[in-house]
């Protein structure tokens, strides 16, 4: 795959991956390696220039666009809310949902706790693009919306990279609920969020540089090991207020 507005240099080359139903796949690696391109192709925001993406053994271009995208729930690095109430923003995941279903999704996402502290609770206005809420609160609402949609495939793209530790913990708990029995893809800046993935793929220059579980990759002491130990040291230094 390459972008039409670029110089024609491939972002992904000879990329091959087979994922079982219900498997959780984590994608890690440096910025620009191709992680977001992979999930954008899966969601059919882009299509491969060469090769195929198959769902249940069938080229996904044989399906209607709506059929593919209705199977996928995404929580992105920058949450997208629209003007209206919290309830309306969550309901966007399933327009026919009852108020009880909306509130159950919020509980599973970890959003209910902060919503109950607001004066109008679920009927609180979020403002233009959600500007009356904190970044973390918007992210929790986005997760509740994805849970309500009950998709077959769940994608989380750097969703915890800009939130505080407490909100990250709440999002992680919601993610665990969301990923049970569901095919999931996680792109994570903080490697602590992907330890339990069935497989971790280290993406480098549009290829899979390493592949395995968290434990297996640490044992190999390769690229993932260096990424993980470097981030661990940085976090410890930050916690102890020690300059690097």
DOLUMKE-932732 format. One record per residue: x, y, z of N, C-alpha, C, O, CB in turn. Coordinates in steps of 0.2 Angstrom, whole numbers, padded with zeros to 4 digits, always signed. Glycine has a CB too. Layout:
! residues N
XYZXYZXYZXYZXYZ ...
***
This chain:
! residues 244
+0004-0006+0000+0000+0000+0000+0004+0006+0000+0010+0006+0003-0005+0000+0006 +0002+0011-0004+0005+0018-0004+0000+0023-0004-0005+0022-0007+0011+0019-0009 +0001+0029-0002-0003+0035-0002-0003+0038-0009+0003+0040-0011-0002+0040+0004 -0009+0040-0012-0009+0043-0019-0006+0050-0019-0003+0052-0024-0016+0043-0021 -0006+0053-0013-0003+0060-0013+0004+0060-0010+0007+0066-0009-0007+0064-0008 +0007+0054-0010+0014+0054-0008+0019+0053-0014+0017+0055-0020+0015+0048-0003 +0025+0051-0013+0029+0050-0018+0029+0043-0021+0034+0041-0025+0036+0051-0016 +0024+0039-0019+0023+0032-0022+0027+0027-0018+0028+0021-0020+0026+0032-0029 +0031+0029-0013+0035+0024-0008+0030+0020-0004+0026+0023-0001+0040+0028-0004 +0030+0014-0004+0026+0009-0001+0026+0010+0007+0031+0011+0010+0027+0002-0002 +0020+0011+0010+0020+0011+0017+0020+0004+0020+0023+0002+0025+0013+0015+0020 +0017-0001+0017+0017-0008+0018+0019-0012+0012+0017-0010+0006+0010-0010+0020 +0024-0016+0013+0026-0021+0008+0027-0028+0010+0029-0030+0015+0034-0018+0006 +0024-0032+0006+0024-0039+0007+0021-0041+0014+0024-0045+0018+0031-0042+0006 +0016-0037+0016+0013-0038+0023+0008-0044+0023+0003-0044+0019+0010-0032+0025 +0009-0049+0027+0004-0054+0027+0003-0056+0035+0007-0057+0039+0007-0061+0024 -0004-0056+0036-0006-0058+0043-0012-0062+0043-0017-0060+0039-0007-0051+0047 -0013-0067+0047-0019-0071+0047-0021-0070+0055-0017-0072+0059-0018-0078+0045 -0027-0068+0056-0030-0067+0062-0036-0072+0064-0041-0072+0059-0032-0060+0064 -0036-0076+0069-0042-0080+0071-0047-0076+0074-0046-0071+0077-0039-0086+0075 -0053-0078+0073-0059-0075+0076-0058-0075+0084-0056-0080+0087-0066-0078+0074 -0059-0069+0087-0058-0069+0094-0051-0067+0097-0050-0067+0103-0061-0075+0098 -0047-0067+0092-0040-0065+0094-0038-0058+0095-0041-0054+0092-0035-0068+0089 -0034-0056+0100-0032-0049+0101-0025-0048+0099-0020-0052+0101-0033-0048+0109 -0024-0044+0094-0018-0042+0091-0016-0035+0093-0020-0030+0092-0018-0043+0083 -0010-0034+0095-0007-0028+0097-0002-0026+0092+0002-0030+0090-0004-0028+0104 -0002-0020+0090+0003-0017+0085+0007-0012+0089+0005-0007+0091+0000-0014+0079 +0014-0013+0089+0018-0008+0092+0024-0006+0087+0025-0010+0082+0021-0011+0099 +0027-0001+0089+0033+0001+0084+0033+0009+0084+0029+0012+0086+0032-0002+0077 +0038+0011+0081+0039+0019+0080+0034+0022+0076+0031+0019+0071+0047+0020+0078 +0033+0028+0077+0029+0032+0072+0031+0032+0065+0037+0032+0063+0029+0040+0075 +0026+0031+0061+0027+0031+0054+0029+0024+0051+0030+0023+0045+0033+0035+0052 +0029+0019+0055+0030+0012+0054+0025+0008+0050+0026+0003+0046+0032+0008+0060 +0019+0011+0050+0013+0008+0046+0007+0005+0051+0003+0002+0048+0016+0002+0042 +0008+0006+0057+0003+0003+0062-0004+0006+0060-0009+0002+0059+0004+0005+0069 -0005+0013+0060-0012+0016+0058-0014+0014+0051-0020+0013+0050-0012+0023+0059 -0009+0013+0047-0011+0011+0040-0015+0005+0040-0019+0004+0036-0005+0012+0035 -0012+0000+0044-0015-0007+0044-0022-0007+0046-0026-0010+0043-0011-0011+0049 -0024-0003+0052-0031-0003+0054-0035+0001+0049-0041+0000+0049-0031+0000+0061 -0032+0006+0046-0036+0010+0041-0038+0006+0035-0044+0006+0032-0032+0016+0039 -0034+0001+0033-0035-0003+0028-0040-0008+0030-0045-0010+0026-0029-0007+0025 -0040-0011+0036-0045-0015+0039-0052-0012+0039-0057-0016+0037-0043-0018+0046 -0052-0006+0041-0059-0003+0041-0061+0000+0034-0066+0002+0034-0058+0003+0046 -0057-0001+0029-0058+0000+0022-0059+0008+0022-0063+0010+0017-0065-0003+0020 -0055+0012+0026-0055+0019+0024-0050+0020+0018-0050+0025+0015-0052+0023+0031 -0045+0015+0018-0041+0014+0012-0042+0007+0009-0044+0003+0013-0034+0016+0013 -0039+0006+0003-0039-0001+0000-0032-0002-0002-0029+0002-0005-0045-0001-0006 -0030-0008-0002-0023-0010-0004-0023-0009-0012-0027-0010-0016-0022-0018-0003 -0017-0007-0013-0015-0006-0021-0014-0013-0024-0015-0013-0030-0009-0001-0021 -0011-0017-0020-0010-0024-0022-0011-0029-0017-0010-0027-0011-0002-0024-0025 -0014-0035-0019-0015-0040-0013-0022-0039-0011-0026-0035-0014-0010-0039-0008 -0024-0043-0006-0031-0043-0004-0032-0043+0004-0027-0046+0007-0035-0049-0007 -0037-0041+0006-0039-0042+0013-0045-0046+0013-0050-0044+0010-0040-0035+0017 -0045-0052+0017-0051-0056+0017-0054-0056+0024-0051-0056+0029-0049-0063+0015 -0061-0057+0023-0065-0058+0029-0069-0064+0028-0073-0065+0024-0070-0052+0031 -0067-0069+0033-0070-0076+0032-0069-0079+0025-0073-0082+0022-0078-0075+0033 -0063-0078+0023-0060-0081+0017-0063-0077+0010-0061-0080+0005-0063-0088+0017 -0066-0072+0011-0069-0068+0005-0066-0061+0005-0066-0057+0010-0077-0068+0006 -0064-0059-0001-0061-0052-0002-0066-0047+0001-0072-0047-0001-0059-0051-0010 -0064-0043+0005-0068-0038+0008-0071-0033+0003-0076-0029+0005-0065-0035+0014 -0068-0032-0003-0071-0028-0008-0077-0031-0011-0081-0027-0015-0066-0026-0013 -0078-0037-0010-0085-0040-0012-0091-0039-0008-0096-0040-0010-0084-0048-0013 -0089-0036-0002-0095-0034+0003-0096-0027+0001-0092-0023-0001-0093-0035+0010 -0102-0025+0003-0104-0018+0003-0100-0014+0008-0099-0017+0014-0112-0017+0004 -0098-0008+0007-0094-0004+0012-0098-0004+0019-0094-0005+0024-0093+0003+0009 -0104-0003+0019-0108-0002+0025-0108-0009+0029-0107-0009+0035-0115-0001+0024 -0107-0015+0025-0107-0021+0028-0100-0022+0032-0100-0025+0037-0108-0027+0023 -0095-0020+0029-0088-0020+0032-0088-0015+0038-0086-0017+0044-0083-0018+0027 -0090-0009+0037-0089-0004+0043-0094-0005+0048-0093-0003+0054-0090+0003+0040 -0100-0008+0047-0104-0009+0052-0102-0015+0057-0104-0015+0063-0111-0011+0050 -0097-0019+0055-0094-0024+0059-0089-0022+0063-0086-0025+0068-0092-0030+0055 -0086-0016+0062-0080-0013+0066-0082-0007+0071-0086-0003+0069-0075-0011+0061 -0079-0008+0077-0080-0002+0081-0073+0000+0083-0068-0003+0084-0083-0005+0088 -0072+0007+0082-0066+0010+0083-0066+0015+0089-0071+0019+0089-0064+0013+0077 -0060+0016+0093-0059+0021+0097-0052+0024+0095-0047+0020+0096-0059+0019+0105 -0052+0030+0093-0046+0033+0091-0042+0037+0096-0045+0039+0101-0048+0037+0084 -0037+0040+0094-0032+0044+0098-0036+0050+0100-0036+0053+0105-0026+0045+0095 -0039+0053+0095-0043+0059+0096-0051+0057+0096-0053+0056+0090-0042+0065+0091 -0054+0058+0102-0061+0056+0102-0066+0061+0098-0064+0067+0098-0064+0055+0109 -0071+0058+0095-0075+0063+0091-0082+0063+0094-0086+0058+0094-0075+0060+0083 -0084+0068+0097-0091+0069+0099-0094+0075+0095-0091+0079+0092-0091+0071+0107 -0101+0075+0095-0104+0080+0092-0109+0084+0097-0110+0081+0102-0109+0077+0086 -0111+0090+0095-0115+0094+0100-0121+0090+0102-0124+0086+0098-0117+0100+0097 -0123+0090+0108-0129+0086+0111-0128+0084+0118-0123+0086+0121-0131+0080+0106 -0131+0079+0120-0130+0076+0127-0126+0070+0126-0124+0067+0121-0137+0074+0130 -0124+0068+0132-0120+0062+0133-0124+0056+0131-0121+0052+0127-0117+0061+0140 -0130+0056+0132-0134+0050+0130-0135+0050+0123-0134+0044+0120-0141+0051+0133 -0135+0056+0119-0136+0056+0112-0129+0053+0109-0129+0050+0104-0138+0063+0110 -0124+0055+0112-0117+0054+0109-0116+0046+0110-0113+0043+0105-0112+0057+0112 -0118+0043+0115-0117+0036+0116-0122+0032+0111-0120+0027+0108-0118+0034+0123 -0128+0035+0111-0133+0031+0107-0131+0031+0100-0134+0027+0096-0140+0035+0108 -0127+0035+0097-0124+0035+0090-0122+0028+0089-0122+0026+0083-0119+0040+0089 -0119+0024+0094-0117+0018+0092-0122+0013+0090-0121+0008+0087-0113+0015+0098 -0128+0014+0093-0134+0010+0091-0140+0014+0092-0143+0015+0097-0134+0003+0096 -0143+0016+0086-0148+0022+0086-0154+0019+0090-0158+0023+0093-0149+0024+0079 -0156+0013+0090-0162+0010+0093-0161+0008+0100-0166+0005+0103-0165+0005+0089 -0155+0010+0103-0154+0007+0110-0159+0011+0115-0160+0017+0114-0147+0009+0111 -0160+0007+0120-0164+0010+0125-0160+0014+0130-0154+0013+0130-0168+0004+0129 -0163+0018+0135-0159+0021+0139-0155+0017+0144-0149+0018+0146-0163+0026+0144 -0158+0011+0146-0155+0006+0150-0148+0003+0146-0143+0002+0150-0159+0000+0152 -0149+0002+0140-0143-0001+0136-0138+0004+0136-0132+0002+0136-0145-0003+0129 -0139+0010+0135-0134+0016+0135-0131+0016+0142-0125+0017+0142-0138+0023+0133 -0134+0016+0147-0131+0016+0154-0127+0010+0155-0122+0011+0158-0137+0017+0159 -0129+0004+0153-0125-0002+0154-0119-0001+0150-0114-0004+0153-0130-0008+0152 -0119+0001+0144-0113+0002+0140-0108+0007+0144-0102+0006+0144-0115+0005+0133 -0111+0012+0147-0107+0017+0150-0104+0014+0156-0098+0016+0158-0111+0023+0152 -0107+0010+0160-0105+0006+0166-0099+0002+0164-0093+0002+0167-0110+0002+0169 -0100-0002+0158-0094-0006+0156-0088-0003+0153-0083-0005+0154-0097-0011+0150 -0089+0003+0151-0084+0008+0148-0080+0011+0154-0075+0014+0153-0086+0013+0143 -0083+0011+0160-0080+0015+0165-0082+0023+0165-0079+0027+0169-0073+0015+0165 -0087+0024+0161-0089+0031+0160-0095+0033+0165-0096+0039+0167-0092+0033+0153 -0099+0028+0168-0104+0030+0172-0103+0034+0178-0106+0038+0180-0108+0023+0174 -0097+0032+0181-0095+0035+0187-0094+0043+0187-0097+0047+0191-0088+0033+0190 -0091+0045+0181-0090+0053+0181-0097+0056+0178-0098+0061+0180-0085+0054+0176 -0101+0052+0174-0107+0055+0172-0112+0056+0178-0115+0061+0178-0110+0050+0167 -0112+0052+0183-0116+0052+0188-0115+0059+0193-0119+0061+0197-0116+0046+0193 -0109+0061+0192-0107+0067+0196-0109+0074+0193-0109+0079+0196-0099+0067+0197 -0111+0073+0186-0114+0079+0183-0121+0081+0185-0125+0077+0187-0113+0078+0175 -0122+0087+0184-0129+0090+0187-0135+0087+0183-0140+0085+0186-0129+0097+0186 -0134+0086+0176-0139+0083+0172-0138+0076+0170-0141+0072+0166-0140+0087+0166 -0132+0073+0173-0130+0066+0171-0130+0065+0164-0126+0068+0160-0134+0061+0175 -0134+0060+0162-0134+0058+0155-0137+0063+0150-0135+0063+0144-0137+0051+0154 -0140+0068+0153-0143+0073+0149-0139+0079+0149-0141+0085+0147-0150+0075+0151 -0133+0079+0151-0128+0084+0151-0126+0086+0144-0124+0081+0140-0122+0083+0156 -0126+0092+0142-0123+0094+0136-0115+0093+0135-0112+0095+0140-0125+0101+0134 -0113+0091+0130-0106+0090+0129-0102+0096+0126-0096+0097+0126-0104+0084+0125 -0106+0100+0123-0103+0106+0119-0101+0104+0112-0101+0099+0110-0098+0109+0124 -0099+0110+0109-0096+0109+0102-0090+0104+0102-0085+0106+0105-0094+0115+0099 -0090+0099+0099-0085+0094+0098-0083+0091+0105-0078+0088+0106-0079+0097+0095 -0088+0091+0110-0086+0089+0117-0082+0093+0121-0079+0091+0126-0083+0082+0116 -0082+0100+0119-0077+0104+0123-0079+0106+0130-0075+0109+0133-0077+0111+0119 -0085+0104+0132-0086+0105+0139-0084+0099+0144-0085+0099+0150-0094+0106+0140 -0081+0094+0141-0078+0088+0144-0071+0088+0144-0068+0091+0139-0082+0082+0142 -0068+0084+0148-0061+0083+0148-0059+0078+0142-0063+0075+0140-0058+0081+0155 -0053+0078+0140-0051+0073+0135-0052+0066+0137-0055+0062+0133-0043+0074+0134 -0051+0064+0143-0052+0058+0146-0059+0056+0146-0061+0050+0145-0049+0057+0153 -0063+0061+0148-0071+0059+0148-0073+0058+0141-0078+0054+0140-0074+0065+0151 -0071+0062+0136-0073+0061+0129-0071+0054+0127-0075+0051+0123-0070+0066+0125 -0065+0052+0129-0063+0045+0127-0067+0040+0130-0068+0035+0127-0055+0044+0129 -0069+0040+0136-0073+0035+0140-0080+0035+0136-0083+0030+0135-0074+0037+0147 -0083+0041+0134-0089+0041+0130-0088+0037+0124-0093+0034+0121-0092+0048+0129 -0083+0039+0120-0081+0035+0114-0081+0028+0115-0084+0024+0111-0075+0038+0111 -0078+0025+0120-0078+0018+0122-0085+0015+0123-0086+0010+0121-0073+0017+0128 -0089+0019+0127-0096+0017+0128-0100+0016+0122-0103+0012+0121-0099+0022+0133 -0099+0021+0117-0102+0021+0111-0100+0014+0107-0104+0011+0104-0100+0027+0107 -0094+0013+0107-0091+0007+0104-0094+0000+0107-0096-0004+0103-0083+0006+0104 -0094+0000+0114-0097-0006+0117-0104-0007+0115-0107-0012+0114-0096-0005+0125 -0108-0001+0115-0115-0001+0113-0116-0004+0106-0121-0008+0105-0118+0006+0114 -0112-0002+0102-0112-0005+0095-0111-0012+0094-0114-0015+0089-0107-0001+0090 -0108-0015+0099-0107-0022+0099-0104-0025+0092-0107-0029+0089-0113-0026+0101 -0098-0022+0090-0095-0024+0084-0092-0031+0084-0090-0034+0089-0091-0019+0081 -0091-0034+0078-0087-0040+0078-0080-0039+0078-0076-0043+0081-0089-0044+0071 -0078-0034+0076-0070-0032+0076-0070-0025+0080-0073-0020+0079-0067-0031+0069 -0065-0025+0085-0064-0019+0089-0057-0016+0087-0052-0020+0088-0065-0020+0096 -0056-0010+0086-0050-0007+0085-0049-0001+0090-0053+0003+0090-0049-0004+0077 -0043-0001+0093-0041+0004+0097-0035+0007+0095-0029+0004+0096-0041+0002+0105 -0035+0013+0093-0029+0016+0090-0026+0022+0095-0029+0028+0094-0030+0019+0083 -0021+0020+0098-0018+0025+0103-0023+0029+0108-0022+0035+0109-0014+0030+0099 -0028+0025+0110-0033+0028+0114-0031+0031+0121-0035+0035+0124-0039+0024+0114 -0026+0028+0123-0024+0030+0130-0017+0034+0130-0015+0035+0135-0023+0024+0134 -0015+0037+0124-0009+0040+0124-0009+0047+0127-0004+0050+0129-0006+0041+0117 -0015+0050+0128-0015+0057+0130-0020+0058+0136-0022+0063+0138-0018+0062+0125 -0020+0052+0140-0025+0053+0146-0020+0051+0152-0015+0049+0152-0030+0048+0146 -0023+0053+0158-0019+0052+0165-0020+0045+0166-0023+0041+0164-0022+0057+0170 -0016+0043+0172-0015+0036+0174-0022+0033+0176-0023+0027+0174-0010+0035+0179 -0026+0037+0180-0032+0034+0182-0037+0033+0176-0040+0028+0176-0035+0039+0187 -0037+0038+0171-0042+0037+0166-0039+0031+0161-0043+0027+0159-0042+0043+0161 -0033+0030+0161-0030+0025+0157-0032+0018+0160-0034+0014+0157-0022+0025+0157 -0032+0018+0167-0034+0012+0170-0042+0010+0169-0044+0005+0168-0033+0012+0178 -0046+0016+0169-0053+0015+0167-0054+0012+0160-0058+0008+0159-0057+0021+0169 -0050+0015+0156-0051+0013+0149-0049+0006+0148-0052+0002+0144-0047+0018+0144 -0043+0004+0151-0041-0003+0151-0046-0008+0153-0047-0013+0150-0034-0003+0155 -0050-0006+0159-0055-0010+0161-0060-0011+0156-0063-0017+0155-0057-0008+0168 -0062-0005+0153-0068-0006+0148-0065-0010+0142-0069-0013+0139-0069+0001+0146 -0059-0009+0140-0056-0013+0134-0057-0020+0136-0058-0024+0131-0049-0011+0133 -0055-0022+0142-0055-0029+0143-0062-0032+0143-0063-0038+0140-0053-0030+0151 -0067-0028+0145-0074-0030+0144-0076-0031+0136-0079-0036+0134-0079-0025+0147 -0074-0026+0132-0075-0025+0125-0072-0031+0121-0075-0034+0117-0073-0019+0122 -0066-0033+0123-0062-0038+0119-0064-0045+0121-0061-0050+0117-0055-0037+0121 -0068-0047+0126-0069-0054+0127-0073-0057+0121-0078-0055+0120-0073-0054+0134 -0070-0062+0119-0073-0066+0113-0074-0062+0107-0077-0064+0102-0080-0068+0115 -0070-0056+0106-0071-0052+0100-0064-0051+0097-0059-0050+0100-0074-0045+0102 -0064-0051+0090-0057-0050+0087-0055-0043+0088-0059-0038+0086-0058-0051+0079 -0049-0041+0091-0047-0035+0093-0040-0033+0090-0036-0037+0090-0048-0034+0100 -0040-0027+0088-0033-0024+0086-0032-0018+0091-0036-0013+0091-0033-0022+0079 -0026-0018+0094-0024-0012+0098-0017-0009+0096-0012-0013+0095-0023-0014+0106 -0018-0003+0095-0011+0001+0093-0010+0005+0100-0014+0009+0102-0012+0006+0087 -0004+0004+0103-0003+0007+0110+0003+0010+0110+0009+0008+0108-0004+0001+0115 +0003+0017+0112+0009+0020+0114+0012+0018+0120+0018+0017+0121+0008+0028+0114 +0008+0017+0125+0010+0014+0132+0010+0006+0131+0004+0004+0131+0006+0017+0138 +0015+0003+0132+0016-0004+0131+0012-0008+0137+0011-0014+0136+0023-0006+0130 +0011-0004+0142+0008-0008+0148+0001-0010+0146-0002-0014+0149+0008-0003+0154 -0002-0007+0141-0009-0008+0139-0010-0014+0135-0016-0016+0134-0012-0002+0135 -0004-0017+0133-0005-0023+0128-0002-0029+0130-0001-0034+0126-0002-0021+0121 +0000-0030+0137+0003-0036+0139-0001-0042+0138+0002-0047+0137+0004-0035+0147 -0008-0041+0139-0012-0047+0138-0014-0049+0131-0018-0054+0130-0018-0046+0143 -0012-0046+0126-0014-0047+0119-0011-0054+0118-0006-0057+0120-0010-0042+0114 -0015-0058+0114-0013-0065+0111-0007-0064+0107-0002-0069+0108-0019-0068+0107 -0006-0059+0103+0000-0058+0099+0002-0051+0099-0003-0047+0098-0001-0061+0092 +0008-0050+0099+0011-0043+0099+0015-0043+0092+0019-0047+0092+0015-0040+0105 +0013-0038+0088+0017-0037+0082+0021-0031+0082+0018-0025+0083+0013-0037+0076 +0028-0031+0081+0032-0025+0081+0032-0024+0074+0035-0027+0069+0039-0027+0084 +0029-0018+0072+0029-0016+0065+0035-0011+0064+0036-0006+0067+0022-0012+0063 +0039-0012+0058+0044-0008+0057+0045-0008+0049+0046-0013+0046+0051-0011+0060 +0045-0001+0047+0045+0000+0039+0040-0004+0035+0042-0007+0030+0053-0002+0037 +0034-0005+0038+0029-0008+0034+0029-0016+0034+0026-0019+0030+0029-0006+0027 +0033-0018+0039+0034-0026+0039+0033-0028+0047+0034-0024+0051+0040-0028+0036 +0032-0034+0048+0032-0037+0054+0039-0039+0056+0042-0044+0054+0027-0043+0055 +0042-0035+0061+0049-0036+0063+0049-0042+0068+0054-0045+0068+0052-0030+0065 +0044-0042+0072+0044-0047+0078+0037-0049+0079+0032-0045+0078+0048-0045+0084 +0036-0055+0082+0029-0057+0083+0029-0062+0089+0033-0067+0089+0026-0060+0077 +0024-0061+0093+0024-0066+0099+0020-0063+0105+0018-0058+0104+0031-0068+0101 +0020-0067+0110+0016-0064+0116+0021-0060+0120+0027-0059+0118+0014-0070+0121 +0019-0056+0125+0023-0051+0129+0029-0055+0132+0034-0053+0131+0019-0048+0134 +0027-0061+0135+0032-0065+0138+0038-0067+0133+0044-0067+0134+0029-0070+0142 +0035-0070+0128+0040-0073+0123+0044-0068+0120+0050-0069+0119+0036-0076+0117 +0042-0062+0119+0046-0056+0116+0051-0054+0120+0056-0052+0119+0041-0051+0113 +0049-0053+0127+0054-0051+0132+0060-0056+0132+0065-0054+0133+0050-0050+0139 +0058-0063+0132+0063-0068+0132+0068-0067+0126+0074-0069+0127+0060-0075+0132 +0066-0065+0120+0070-0065+0115+0075-0059+0115+0080-0059+0112+0065-0063+0108 +0073-0054+0119+0078-0048+0120+0079-0045+0114+0085-0043+0112+0084-0050+0124 +0074-0044+0110+0075-0041+0103+0072-0034+0103+0073-0030+0108+0072-0045+0098 +0069-0032+0098+0066-0025+0097+0061-0023+0102+0061-0018+0105+0063-0024+0090 +0056-0028+0103+0051-0027+0108+0054-0026+0115+0052-0022+0119+0046-0033+0108 +0059-0030+0117+0062-0030+0123+0065-0023+0124+0065-0020+0130+0068-0035+0124 +0068-0020+0119+0072-0014+0120+0066-0008+0120+0067-0003+0124+0076-0012+0114 +0061-0009+0117+0055-0004+0117+0053-0004+0124+0051+0002+0127+0050-0005+0112 +0051-0010+0127+0048-0010+0133+0052-0008+0139+0050-0004+0143+0046-0018+0134 +0059-0010+0139+0063-0008+0144+0065-0001+0144+0065+0003+0149+0070-0012+0144 +0065+0002+0138+0066+0009+0138+0060+0013+0140+0061+0018+0144+0068+0011+0130 +0054+0011+0139+0048+0015+0141+0048+0014+0149+0045+0018+0152+0042+0012+0137 +0049+0008+0151+0049+0006+0158+0054+0011+0162+0052+0014+0167+0051-0001+0160 +0060+0012+0159+0065+0016+0163+0062+0024+0163+0063+0027+0168+0071+0016+0159 +0059+0026+0157+0057+0032+0156+0051+0034+0161+0051+0039+0164+0054+0034+0149 +0047+0029+0162+0041+0030+0167+0043+0030+0174+0041+0034+0178+0036+0024+0166 +0048+0026+0176+0051+0026+0182+0054+0032+0184+0054+0035+0189+0056+0020+0183 +0058+0035+0179+0062+0041+0180+0057+0047+0181+0058+0052+0185+0066+0043+0174 +0051+0047+0177+0046+0052+0178+0043+0051+0185+0041+0056+0188+0041+0051+0172 +0041+0045+0187+0038+0044+0194+0042+0047+0199+0040+0050+0204+0036+0037+0195 +0049+0046+0198+0054+0048+0204+0056+0055+0202+0060+0058+0206+0060+0043+0204 +0054+0058+0197+0056+0065+0195+0063+0066+0194+0067+0070+0196+0054+0070+0201 +0066+0060+0191+0073+0060+0189+0074+0062+0182+0071+0059+0177+0076+0053+0191 +0078+0067+0180+0079+0069+0173+0083+0064+0170+0088+0061+0172+0083+0076+0173 +0081+0063+0163+0084+0058+0159+0091+0061+0156+0094+0057+0152+0080+0055+0154 
***
